Amino acid sequence: MRIILQLSLLFVLTLIGEAISSVLPFPFPGTLIAMLLLLILLWSKAIKEEWMQESASFFSRYMALFFVPAGVEVVENLETLKSSWIAIVVISLLSLFVTFLAAAKAVEITERILTRGKA
C-alpha cells in the first residue's frame, strides 16, 4: 500500500510538472520540472527521504525495463538510422561526456550541501 502512495505522489508531481511546462512561453520538459519539484520538497523536508525509499528502489531495480521500448524502436528504424550513423555516434559520445560531467558536478554539489546541513 505504501508504494502505491509513493508512486501516486510521483505521478501527481509529474502531472504538475507537465501543467507548468504547458503554460511556459518556452519549451521545457515537464518531467524535469517534476524532478525539480521533488527536489525542492525533499530539501524543504516537506517529504522525507524515507517516504520515497520503496519506489526509488523499485525504479532502480527495474530501470533496464524502461529502455526496452527505445531499443525496439531503434531496431525497427535501423534503415533510417544507417544514413546518419556518424552524426548519431558523435552526438551520443558528446552527450555522454557532458552527462558524466554534469552528474559528477551534481553529486559534488549535493554532497557539499548535505555535509553543511549535518554540521
Secondary structure, DSSP 4 states (H G I P E B T S, - for coil): -HHHHHHHHHHHHHHHHHHHHHHSSS---HHHHHHHHHHHHHHTTSS-GGGGHHHHHHHHHTGGGGGHHHHHHHHHTHHHHHTTHHHHHHHHHHHHHHHHHHHHHHHHHHHHHHHHHH-
